[in-house]
Amino acid sequence: MTSASHTLRTPVSLQQDARIIGLVGLAHAASHFGHLLLPPLFPVFMTEFGLSYSELGLLMSTFFVVSGIGQASAGFVVDKIGARPMLFGALGLFVLACLLASQVTGYGGLMGVAAMAGLANATFHPVDFTILNQRVSAPRLGHAFSAHGLTGNLGWALAPVFFATLSSLYNWRTAYLVAAVMYLAIIALLWFNRDQLSTQAAVHHPDTPAEHSLAFMKLPVVWWCFAFFLLSTMTLAVVQSFSVSILKAMHGISFESATFTLTAYMLCGALGMLVGGFVAAHSRHSDRVVAMSMSAAAVLLALCGTGLFGPTWSMVVLAATGFAVGIGGPSRDMMIKKATPKGATGRVYGLVYSGLDTGFAISPLVFGAFMDRGWYGATLMGAAAVLLLSVVAALGVGRRTVARA
């Protein structure tokens, strides 16, 4: 048993909650922007450094292997020392990753960027959810999770436009220097508001039996949550890493239009999360909401993979897939919260969200091989099939959460 609570028990003003949600949302957007430090410039790297799709996929696998291992470990540190120090350390590493990216001369340098950015990304989910669960009042947590997911999607949406625009106006090395300055500005803003980001470390009561810090890993529901994140993220990785190339290859869509479609997918996902926040706040069955939204997204993605649509409708349907996934985002986070034992927020979120990193690491390797063989439609169909498997995992989480309660 621990003394660190999940949510505030005393009334908190809307202004106070909104401020904390906004600061954490900004940090989350910065981490998701960091996911895409490399993928928007894959076509450039293929031309400049002579790389294959499989080599590019290995870059993202490196990012997410480092992030996944680090994230599972970071949860323990967050529970022990609090979230705030880890947050500022992570943002500082993103600054260094951007500076390194501006100077790379080959594949080895890109691997170094991927590893450093992955280490930076590792702390954000245990940090963010520890702050939200401790600092935001319980009635507003559904909306907090909605805003958290929404800002993450906005970070994803910004990255392709950011790098495409600055690379065309100047060059890709300058784009990375500007990104480093952006991260420094975010650090300054969060430092100015650092009092809003403090959390309590978990403390054991002397009059209660001490529970081993790994005891939560014995709960089957935790591993069902892990499986859900692994499977659902494999699909997202396909969209992020290969959708631009797939649209160009299947329909002859220009690089600029295909990049805009990826941004539209992320923006539709953000809109879906905004709607999903209201759904999560009023739904008692988070797992069912997640299952329905992911099933709809899988159908839309499979339709894109058939190649039956022309260029315009393929872009529209792919963007709509983001909206369907987005609706389930806040309910997904609420589903994980219900499955989390008290006092283990950082550890559980660290382990569960390392499933996200694992999915991101595996997917580019598997589907990168598909892409190298020209199986563009099969790549989307495979991603849709994996997303349907995540529906099974979500329903499994719901059943085991009820059983444990």
C-alpha positions as CSV (number, residue, x, y, z in Angstrom):
1,M,0.0,0.0,0.0
2,T,1.2,3.5,-0.7
3,S,0.2,7.0,0.2
4,A,0.4,8.5,-3.3
5,S,-3.1,8.8,-4.6
6,H,-4.3,8.6,-8.2
7,T,-6.5,11.6,-8.2
8,L,-7.2,14.7,-6.1
9,R,-9.8,14.3,-3.4
10,T,-10.4,18.0,-2.8
11,P,-12.3,20.3,-5.2
12,V,-10.1,22.0,-7.7
13,S,-11.0,25.0,-9.9
14,L,-11.4,24.5,-13.6
15,Q,-8.7,27.1,-14.3
16,Q,-6.2,25.1,-12.2
17,D,-7.1,21.8,-13.9
18,A,-6.9,23.4,-17.3
19,R,-3.5,24.9,-16.7
20,I,-2.1,21.5,-15.6
21,I,-3.7,19.7,-18.5
22,G,-2.3,22.3,-20.9
23,L,1.2,22.0,-19.6
24,V,1.2,18.2,-19.7
25,G,-0.4,18.4,-23.2
26,L,2.4,20.6,-24.5
27,A,5.0,18.1,-23.2
28,H,3.0,15.2,-24.8
29,A,2.9,17.1,-28.1
30,A,6.7,17.6,-27.9
31,S,7.2,13.9,-27.4
32,H,5.0,12.9,-30.3
33,F,6.8,15.5,-32.5
34,G,10.0,13.6,-31.5
35,H,8.5,10.3,-32.8
36,L,8.7,11.8,-36.2
37,L,12.1,13.5,-36.2
38,L,13.2,11.1,-38.9
39,P,10.2,9.6,-40.9
40,P,9.1,12.8,-42.7
41,L,12.6,13.0,-44.3
42,F,12.9,9.3,-45.2
43,P,12.6,10.1,-49.0
44,V,15.4,12.6,-48.6
45,F,17.6,10.1,-46.7
46,M,16.9,7.4,-49.3
47,T,18.2,9.8,-52.0
48,E,21.1,11.4,-50.1
49,F,22.4,8.3,-48.3
50,G,21.2,5.5,-50.6
51,L,19.0,3.7,-48.0
52,S,16.4,1.0,-48.4
53,Y,13.0,0.8,-46.8
54,S,14.3,-2.0,-44.5
55,E,17.2,0.2,-43.3
56,L,14.7,3.1,-42.7
57,G,12.5,0.7,-40.8
58,L,15.4,-0.3,-38.6
59,L,15.9,3.3,-37.6
60,M,12.4,3.4,-36.2
61,S,12.9,0.0,-34.6
62,T,16.0,1.4,-32.9
63,F,14.1,4.4,-31.6
64,F,11.3,2.3,-30.1
65,V,13.4,-0.5,-28.7
66,V,15.4,2.1,-26.7
67,S,12.2,3.9,-25.8
68,G,10.4,0.7,-24.8
69,I,13.2,-0.5,-22.5
70,G,13.6,3.0,-21.1
71,Q,9.9,3.5,-20.6
72,A,9.4,0.3,-18.6
73,S,12.3,1.4,-16.4
74,A,11.3,5.0,-16.2
75,G,8.0,4.2,-14.5
76,F,9.9,2.9,-11.4
77,V,12.0,6.1,-11.2
78,V,8.9,8.3,-11.6
79,D,7.2,6.5,-8.7
80,K,10.4,6.9,-6.6
81,I,11.5,10.5,-7.3
82,G,8.4,12.1,-8.9
83,A,7.7,13.1,-12.5
84,R,9.1,16.6,-12.9
85,P,12.9,15.8,-13.0
86,M,12.4,13.1,-15.6
87,L,10.3,15.5,-17.8
88,F,13.0,18.1,-18.0
89,G,15.7,15.5,-18.6
90,A,13.7,14.0,-21.5
91,L,13.2,17.4,-23.2
92,G,16.9,18.2,-22.9
93,L,17.7,14.9,-24.7
94,F,15.4,15.9,-27.6
95,V,17.4,19.1,-28.0
96,L,20.6,17.1,-28.3
97,A,19.0,14.7,-30.8
98,C,17.9,17.6,-33.0
99,L,21.4,19.1,-32.9
100,L,23.0,15.7,-33.8
101,A,20.5,15.2,-36.6
102,S,21.6,18.5,-38.2
103,Q,25.1,17.2,-38.5
104,V,24.7,13.6,-39.6
105,T,26.7,12.4,-42.7
106,G,25.4,8.9,-43.0
107,Y,23.4,5.9,-41.7
108,G,25.5,5.6,-38.5
109,G,24.6,9.2,-37.5
110,L,20.9,8.6,-38.2
111,M,21.1,5.5,-35.9
112,G,22.6,7.7,-33.2
113,V,19.7,10.2,-33.6
114,A,17.2,7.4,-33.4
115,A,18.7,6.0,-30.2
116,M,19.0,9.4,-28.5
117,A,15.5,10.4,-29.4
118,G,14.2,7.1,-28.2
119,L,15.8,7.6,-24.8
120,A,14.2,11.0,-24.7
121,N,10.8,9.6,-25.5
122,A,11.0,6.9,-22.8
123,T,9.8,8.9,-19.8
124,F,6.8,10.8,-21.2
125,H,3.9,8.4,-20.6
126,P,4.7,7.5,-17.0
127,V,5.5,11.2,-16.3
128,D,2.4,12.5,-18.0
129,F,-0.1,10.1,-16.5
130,T,1.4,10.4,-13.0
131,I,0.9,14.2,-13.2
132,L,-2.6,14.0,-14.5
133,N,-3.7,11.3,-12.1
134,Q,-2.3,13.2,-9.1
135,R,-3.0,16.8,-10.0
136,V,-6.3,16.8,-12.0
137,S,-9.6,16.4,-10.2
138,A,-11.4,13.1,-10.8
139,P,-14.5,14.4,-12.6
140,R,-12.2,16.0,-15.3
141,L,-9.9,13.1,-15.9
142,G,-11.8,11.9,-19.0
143,H,-11.4,15.3,-20.6
144,A,-7.7,15.4,-19.4
145,F,-7.0,12.1,-21.2
146,S,-8.8,13.5,-24.2
147,A,-6.6,16.6,-24.3
148,H,-3.5,14.5,-23.7
149,G,-4.3,12.3,-26.7
150,L,-5.3,15.3,-28.8
151,T,-2.1,17.2,-28.2
152,G,-0.1,14.1,-29.0
153,N,-1.8,13.9,-32.3
154,L,-1.2,17.6,-32.9
155,G,2.5,16.9,-32.3
156,W,2.4,14.1,-34.9
157,A,0.5,16.4,-37.3
158,L,3.0,19.2,-36.9
159,A,6.1,17.2,-37.6
160,P,5.6,16.4,-41.3
161,V,4.5,19.9,-42.2
162,F,7.3,21.4,-40.1
163,F,10.1,19.4,-41.8
164,A,8.6,19.5,-45.3
165,T,8.2,23.3,-45.1
166,L,11.5,24.2,-43.6
167,S,13.4,21.7,-45.8
168,S,11.8,23.3,-48.9
169,L,12.5,26.8,-47.8
170,Y,16.0,26.2,-46.5
171,N,17.3,22.7,-46.1
172,W,16.8,19.7,-43.9
173,R,19.7,20.4,-41.6
174,T,18.4,23.9,-40.9
175,A,15.0,22.3,-40.1
176,Y,16.6,20.3,-37.3
177,L,18.3,23.3,-35.9
178,V,15.0,25.1,-35.7
179,A,13.5,22.1,-34.0
180,A,16.2,22.3,-31.3
181,V,15.3,25.9,-30.7
182,M,11.6,24.9,-30.4
183,Y,12.4,22.3,-27.7
184,L,14.4,24.9,-25.8
185,A,11.4,27.2,-25.9
186,I,9.2,24.4,-24.5
187,I,11.7,23.8,-21.7
188,A,11.6,27.5,-20.8
189,L,7.8,27.6,-20.6
190,L,7.5,24.5,-18.5
191,W,10.3,25.6,-16.2
192,F,8.4,28.9,-15.6
193,N,5.4,26.8,-14.6
194,R,7.3,24.0,-12.8
195,D,5.2,24.3,-9.6
196,Q,2.2,22.9,-11.5
197,L,4.1,19.8,-12.5
198,S,5.2,18.5,-9.1
199,T,4.1,15.1,-7.9
200,Q,4.3,13.0,-4.8
201,A,6.6,10.0,-4.8
202,A,5.0,6.7,-3.6
203,V,5.7,6.2,0.1
204,H,5.1,3.0,2.0
205,H,3.2,3.1,5.3
206,P,5.3,1.6,8.1
207,D,2.2,-0.2,9.6
208,T,1.3,-2.1,6.4
209,P,3.2,-5.0,4.8
210,A,5.6,-3.9,2.1
211,E,4.6,-5.1,-1.4
212,H,7.3,-5.9,-3.9
213,S,7.7,-3.2,-6.5
214,L,7.2,-5.9,-9.3
215,A,4.1,-7.4,-7.7
216,F,1.8,-5.6,-10.3
217,M,3.4,-7.7,-13.0
218,K,1.6,-10.8,-11.7
219,L,-1.7,-9.3,-12.7
220,P,-2.9,-10.8,-16.1
221,V,-4.8,-7.5,-16.9
222,V,-1.6,-5.6,-17.1
223,W,-0.3,-7.9,-19.8
224,W,-3.5,-7.7,-21.7
225,C,-3.1,-3.9,-21.6
226,F,0.5,-4.4,-22.9
227,A,-0.8,-6.6,-25.8
228,F,-3.4,-4.1,-26.7
229,F,-0.8,-1.3,-27.1
230,L,1.6,-3.5,-29.0
231,L,-1.0,-4.6,-31.6
232,S,-2.8,-1.2,-32.0
233,T,0.5,0.6,-32.4
234,M,1.8,-1.7,-35.1
235,T,-1.0,-0.3,-37.3
236,L,-0.2,3.3,-36.4
237,A,3.5,2.6,-37.2
238,V,2.5,1.6,-40.8
239,V,0.6,4.8,-41.3
240,Q,3.3,7.0,-39.9
241,S,6.3,5.3,-41.6
242,F,4.9,4.1,-45.0
243,S,1.6,5.9,-45.8
244,V,3.3,8.6,-47.8
245,S,5.3,6.0,-49.9
246,I,2.2,3.8,-50.3
247,L,0.0,6.7,-51.6
248,K,2.8,7.6,-54.1
249,A,3.2,4.1,-55.3
250,M,-0.4,3.0,-55.5
251,H,-2.0,6.2,-56.9
252,G,0.8,8.4,-58.1
253,I,0.1,11.0,-55.5
254,S,2.8,13.7,-55.1
255,F,5.0,13.8,-52.1
256,E,3.4,17.0,-50.9
257,S,-0.1,15.7,-51.2
258,A,0.8,12.4,-49.5
259,T,2.4,14.3,-46.6
260,F,-0.6,16.4,-46.3
261,T,-2.7,13.2,-46.0
262,L,-0.6,12.0,-43.1
263,T,-1.1,15.4,-41.4
264,A,-4.8,15.1,-42.1
265,Y,-4.8,11.7,-40.5
266,M,-3.3,13.1,-37.3
267,L,-5.6,16.1,-37.3
268,C,-8.6,13.9,-37.7
269,G,-7.3,11.7,-34.9
270,A,-7.1,14.9,-32.7
271,L,-10.7,15.7,-33.6
272,G,-11.7,12.2,-32.8
273,M,-10.0,12.4,-29.4
274,L,-11.9,15.6,-28.7
275,V,-15.2,13.8,-29.3
276,G,-13.9,10.8,-27.5
277,G,-13.3,12.8,-24.3
278,F,-17.0,13.3,-23.9
279,V,-17.7,9.6,-24.7
280,A,-15.1,8.5,-22.1
281,A,-16.5,10.9,-19.4
282,H,-20.0,9.3,-19.7
283,S,-19.2,5.7,-20.6
284,R,-19.0,2.9,-18.0
285,H,-17.6,0.4,-20.5
286,S,-14.3,1.9,-21.8
287,D,-13.2,-1.4,-23.4
288,R,-16.3,-1.5,-25.6
289,V,-15.8,2.0,-26.8
290,V,-12.2,1.1,-27.7
291,A,-13.3,-2.1,-29.5
292,M,-15.9,-0.3,-31.6
293,S,-13.7,2.5,-32.7
294,M,-10.7,0.2,-33.6
295,S,-13.0,-2.1,-35.5
296,A,-14.3,0.8,-37.6
297,A,-10.8,2.0,-38.2
298,A,-9.7,-1.5,-39.3
299,V,-12.5,-1.6,-41.9
300,L,-11.5,1.8,-43.4
301,L,-7.9,0.9,-43.5
302,A,-8.6,-2.4,-45.3
303,L,-10.7,-0.6,-47.8
304,C,-7.7,1.6,-48.6
305,G,-5.6,-1.5,-49.0
306,T,-7.9,-2.9,-51.7
307,G,-6.9,-0.2,-54.1
308,L,-10.5,0.3,-55.3
309,F,-10.5,4.0,-54.5
310,G,-8.9,6.6,-56.7
311,P,-6.3,9.1,-55.4
312,T,-8.7,11.6,-53.8
313,W,-10.9,9.1,-52.0
314,S,-7.9,7.0,-50.8
315,M,-6.6,10.2,-49.1
316,V,-10.1,11.0,-47.6
317,V,-10.7,7.4,-46.3
318,L,-7.2,7.2,-44.8
319,A,-7.8,10.5,-43.0
320,A,-11.1,9.2,-41.7
321,T,-9.3,6.2,-40.2
322,G,-7.5,8.7,-37.9
323,F,-10.9,10.0,-36.7
324,A,-12.1,6.5,-35.8
325,V,-8.9,5.6,-33.9
326,G,-9.1,9.0,-32.1
327,I,-12.5,8.5,-30.7
328,G,-11.2,5.5,-28.8
329,G,-8.1,7.2,-27.4
330,P,-9.5,8.7,-24.2
331,S,-11.5,5.6,-23.4
332,R,-8.2,3.6,-23.9
333,D,-6.5,5.7,-21.3
334,M,-9.5,5.4,-18.9
335,M,-9.4,1.6,-19.5
336,I,-5.8,1.5,-18.4
337,K,-6.5,3.7,-15.3
338,K,-9.2,1.3,-14.2
339,A,-6.8,-1.6,-14.5
340,T,-4.0,0.1,-12.6
341,P,-3.4,-0.8,-8.9
342,K,-3.1,2.1,-6.5
343,G,0.3,3.5,-5.9
344,A,1.8,1.9,-9.1
345,T,0.8,4.5,-11.7
346,G,4.3,5.2,-13.0
347,R,5.3,1.5,-13.1
348,V,2.1,0.3,-14.8
349,Y,1.9,3.1,-17.3
350,G,5.6,2.6,-18.0
351,L,5.2,-1.1,-18.7
352,V,1.9,-0.9,-20.5
353,Y,3.1,1.9,-22.8
354,S,6.3,0.1,-23.5
355,G,3.9,-2.1,-25.5
356,L,3.4,0.9,-27.7
357,D,7.2,1.2,-28.2
358,T,7.4,-2.6,-28.9
359,G,4.7,-2.3,-31.6
360,F,6.5,0.6,-33.2
361,A,9.8,-1.4,-33.1
362,I,8.4,-4.6,-34.7
363,S,6.1,-3.1,-37.3
364,P,8.7,-1.2,-39.5
365,L,10.7,-4.4,-39.7
366,V,7.8,-6.6,-40.7
367,F,6.1,-4.2,-43.0
368,G,9.3,-2.7,-44.3
369,A,10.0,-6.1,-45.9
370,F,6.5,-5.9,-47.5
371,M,7.3,-2.5,-48.9
372,D,10.6,-3.6,-50.3
373,R,8.7,-6.3,-52.3
374,G,6.2,-3.8,-53.6
375,W,3.3,-5.3,-51.5
376,Y,1.7,-1.9,-50.9
377,G,-1.9,-2.9,-50.6
378,A,-0.9,-6.0,-48.5
379,T,0.8,-3.6,-46.1
380,L,-2.4,-1.8,-45.4
381,M,-4.4,-5.0,-45.3
382,G,-2.0,-6.5,-42.8
383,A,-2.1,-3.4,-40.6
384,A,-5.9,-3.6,-40.6
385,A,-5.8,-7.3,-39.5
386,V,-3.4,-6.5,-36.6
387,L,-5.7,-3.7,-35.5
388,L,-8.6,-6.2,-35.3
389,L,-6.5,-8.3,-33.0
390,S,-6.1,-5.3,-30.7
391,V,-9.9,-5.3,-30.4
392,V,-9.7,-8.8,-28.9
393,A,-7.1,-7.5,-26.4
394,A,-9.2,-4.5,-25.4
395,L,-12.2,-6.7,-24.6
396,G,-9.9,-9.0,-22.7
397,V,-8.7,-6.0,-20.6
398,G,-12.4,-5.1,-19.8
399,R,-13.3,-8.6,-18.7
400,R,-10.2,-9.0,-16.4
401,T,-10.7,-5.5,-14.9
402,V,-14.2,-6.4,-13.9
403,A,-13.1,-9.8,-12.5
404,R,-10.4,-8.2,-10.4
405,A,-12.8,-5.6,-9.0
